[in-house]
Amino acid sequence: MYQLDIYVNDLARKKGKGEYGLANMLDRNLIGDGVCDMISGVIGGPAGTNYGENISTMAITKVFSVPVMFAAGILAMLVSCFTPLIRVIYGIPQAVIGGLEIYLFGAIAAQGIAILIDKKVSMFDSKNIAVIASIMTLGLGIHYGFGGNINFFGMNIPAVAGAAIFGIILNFVLSIGEKKETAA
């Protein structure tokens, strides 16, 4: 939501319109996402956890239109129901798909760093560097070294989730004893 807020507000400023303040609606977004995930789970569907990919696609294409995103979602559902159309997707060469993945997920990483910079997080602080480097290294290393999952007491934890959990714990541990700045 923060990244989408940055992009939409930047586009609004360029068009001479006021800011939308999407980040202020994070609570509504989380509630709506939770309700949708519960409904999807009840009928046997997957959870909707692809914000990064959608926001990166919007940033890359500069298309932030709700009707266009709605139409893309409907088109994706239609394609998934027809085997010949699925075969067309699978017919795209692996090198092309791999290149798109590198670009898309690289954009997600760059957006994460952009949020940190926008929120005035020091990129020179040794703790922040350690946390960011650990998350990126573990996420990539686990993905490529262990087939994308960590076996943790019989549960398969995806590389991204495992790296994020490690980063949260590392940030907590490295923050112990840190002096907090007080607002004057």
KAGI-V474801 format. One line per field, one symbol per residue. ss: DSSP state (~ for helix, > for strand, _ for the rest). psi: psi as a letter, one per 40 degrees, with the letter a starting at -180 (. if undefined). burial: b if it has 9 or more other C-alpha atoms within 8 Angstrom, else e. A space follows every 10 residues. Layout:
BEGIN
ss->???
psi->???
burial->???
END
This chain:
BEGIN
ss->_~~~~~~~~~ ~~~~______ _~~~~~~~~~ ~~~~~~~~~~ ~~________ ~~~~~~~~~~ ~____~~~~~ ~~~~~~~~~~ ~_~~~~~~~~ ___~~~~~~~ ~~~~~~~~~~ ~~~~~~~~__ _____~~~~~ ~~~~~~~~~~ ~~~~~___>> >>__>>>>~~ ~~~~~~~~~~ ~~~~~_____ ____
psi->dddddddddd ddddefiiid fddefddddd dddddddddd ddeeiiigff dddddddddd efhehddddd ddddddddde ehddddddde ehiddddddd dddddddddd ddddddddef hheehddddd dddddddddd dddddfeeih hhfehhhidd dddddddddd dddeehehhh hih.
burial->eebbbebbbe ebbeeeeeee ebeeebeeee eebeebbeeb beeeeeeeee eebebbbbbe eeeeeeebbe eeeeeeeebb eeeebbeeee eeeeeebeee beebbbbbee bbeebbbeee eeeeeeebbe bbebbbebbb bbbeebebbb eeeeeebbbe ebbbebbeeb beeeeeeeee eeee
END
